[in-house]
Amino acid sequence: MKKKVQFGVVGCGVIHGMHCDAIANIEGAELVGVCDIIKDKAKAAGKKYGVPSFTTLSGLLPKVDAITVCVPSGLHHKIGIKAAQAGKHVLTEKPIDVTYKQAKALIDTCKASKVKLGVISQHRFAQDIRALREAAQGGKLGKLIMGDAYIKWYRTQAYYDSGDWRGTWKLDGGGCLMNQGVHYIDMLQWIMGGVQSVQAVTRTAVHDIEVEDLAYALVEYKNGAVGLIHGSTSTYPGFSERLEVHGQFGSAIIEGDRFKVLKVDPEAPKDTSPYGGGVTQQPTPKIDVHEEKAEGATGASDPSALWSEQHRLQIEDFTRAIQENRDPYITGDLAIEPLKVILAIYKSAKSGGRRVEIDSIR
């Protein structure tokens, strides 16, 4: 019988409960501690889950094999690097971090320390998302010509005021794209086979924050296809996130991780070759998904209405990666790709909308 992986959860804010609940429902994983610099938060989480609570990382690390990182995005690298240097495996929430330099430092430290690094991108574990990726990269839709993502969500000013890190460049790293849009930006670049360049416009339209709450980007993909990314936290009351992928022989539309449309020309050739050839060509995971997502439960207007089973599946994969000494399904090297797309969008917007190559982001 394989040894249970002893987990600690660092950061006891909105998302920590999703991690704690997931770990409790994974065979071979065990939650042994929680940590937050705010003592009351740590204590409350520890009491709820029946585990010791800590206010310092140094107190938690000797107790664990791995940590999940649920702190503000701009601190992911600091927490992850300290854990890796102590020989602990690291699974961090999205995005991997908020700058390329910080993300790369985390990746390099984990490799040098010979520990696993994973980054949450739970939508990759949704059944219909995986089916769309297989259809797009497997050639079912024919040559890919267009791929769009629409993340028209809503957040109140009170949401941004609920934490002094929210809506800041330093710790949030951006707004509707970096915090909310990163999920479907990752899905889009993964399904389409990688982004070549972007041209963008961003605005702080209605909120009192440093960062954008509205963004448009024209996207060129590595396979020659084009598309659009639209991100917002200003579209009341908030709408389900949406992907649209079009190929020469078919089209697919997904809303809230579920197919709305999947149409392929019955007269299309049956031996279509795969198209794409991007950065995320690993096979989709062979997993059984038992989705329990309630009708209407998306992150569109409620940041706590998330996808618990998909989180559980990803943390389970990370647990197995440790036990089997293999890479997790979503590594740091894969997770840095959507970050580069977002950073390129910001760079383009700041330059007045000029074209920015993704590989220029360093």
Phi, psi and omega in degrees: 000132182288144179297138175295141176275123182272115184255146166238142179253125183252119184101118185246044177270211188303317191270348188299325181298325177300319179290314181298316179295321179297312181301322180295340183247026177239121176293128181096000177238150180214129175278123183240358179181157175230157185216136172204143180290341175270113189302317182297321178295315180298315182296317181296318179293318178299318179295316182299319185258003174067038180227162177297148177244149183224151176251359176228145178295324180296333176286325183280318192304321180296344184270348194236163169263333185208156174235153165250138189254115183236031180267172176308146191304321182288357178252000183304315183294321182296313180293314182296319180295316178299318180293316181298318179295338175270005177084020182256143177286152189230125170238113184250150173296163176288158338292170180304321169190190187251354172228155178298317183300316181291319179296316181294324177298319178294314179301311184294322180293319179295320177295315181295327181274355179058045174240160179282142173233124175233156180228130182297125170210069195296338181295338177295347180261003177282139185303311186286328175298315180295320179296321178293319179298318179294321178295317182290311183280340179272356175092002183298326180271358185079196179300126181287132182239339183204140176214121184236149173230131178237116179239080184262081183257175179225133172228138178280166173296327179299325176301311180292328180283350185286346176211135185290352177270340184291138178073020179247151177290321187294314187251329175272334175078357184155189185244247188296337177274310186290322184270309183263312187290342184305327181301303186279340169295320175297315179300316184296311182291330179290313181293319185278344177096023175106144182260137178269311185202166178219156167227132194216159171226134175231157179217150163258095195273314189226349183256154174270079182218166180283332195252180186283144168241011178205133182207140172233140175218132170274129187243136168247129182265163183294337180270003180097350177290164177233170180184186184224139169244126176236117178241144179201147164239026186239006186259090181292137003267009185102138184230155181301138176298146191220135173243138174231123180233128183234133174237176183294340181243000182185169182222151176221140175230130177239134171234132179055038177074009181236144178296132165258325180218135167212099185235126178235135180301119181296343179268002182292150176302143182271350183248034181299132179283153177298145176239160176124265179074049182258216191262352187235067187263016176291151181295153176290147184290140176271094185225156174262118181257126176245084187285130181240028183291121181292151178304125178083359183274089175234179176272010188302315180236348183232107183293345179267351179273080188248196192248085191294319181294323178293322173301314182300317180298320180289319178292327174296316177300319179295320177300314180294325179300320177293313183294326184262000181053055177228172176289143170293162183299321178245103182272173175298322180297325177285322185288340180285342182294309176297329175299316179299322178297314181295316179297325177293323176298315178297319180296318178296314181299319181291338181265010180085019175094016180288159181290131180236126176284135182298320183288356175279348181284119180218000000 
